[in-house]
Amino acid sequence: MAARSDEFEFCLRVDLDYVPWDTPDALEYGHSEPAVFLRLIDLSRQTGNVMHFFASTRVLRAFPATADTVLNEGHALDWLCKHPGDAERWDEAESAFEQLGHKPLGIAAKSAWPKDAIWPSETLKFLSAPKGSHPNGVSLYPVSATTLREAAYSGTSVRKWADDIRAQVRDSAARRLDTTVVVRPQVLGKFDPKLHVVKEILLLARAVGFNIGTLRQRLEKY
């Protein structure tokens, strides 16, 4: 996350990992991801902001129409890696992307990339993850705040999470630091189903001077 004198970037990273048969997550968060996903698409149309979606292998397999929608709406799409270093899972994901006619350029991970995990492909150029180790030659774009899911696990209220995010956005803008905020539609379905908080964050980011875009755009630009 580099400081620059000219401009600074904000990315809303949207992690897609919902499948109906995932009983633990369904019991915790419900089945509202498809509806919230469509609301995110509608929000992007209203605000004119592009988002960066990262889809897990199982989502790419189960819901190729979701991936098609992301691409057709002009958003970025890359791979949500749940098991770093598992070459077989990358092979499955790569095959799913090929069926979509889309070439992934980056990986999103929930945790810092393990030092002993093999980077799956030289065609993957960037990593979105918490600060930590990352492979040589790969651009690391650190996530800049606690996710709503992590906040919920720790007992933090949605209001407190939103306040913390807003404070982070203002502080990063003051220091001209690139910022990435991570959300999951399934979790938003429980805590922010109408996307009021997400919309406020996007509007604030623009108001304090961020360029709102995707990590792919950041990679191409710098």
Buried (B, 14 or more C-beta within 10 A) or exposed (E): BEEEEEEBBBBBBBBBBBBEEBEEBBEBBBEBBBEBBEBBBEBBEEBEBBBBBBBBBBBBBBBBEBBBBBBEBEBBBBBBBBEBBBEEBBEBBBEBBEEBEBEBBBBBBBEBBEEEBEBBBEEBBBBBBBEBEBBEEBBBBBBBBBBBBBBBEEEBEBEEBBEBBBEBBBEBBEEBBBBBBBBBBBBBBBBBBEBEBBBBBBEBBBEBEBBBBBBBBBBEEE
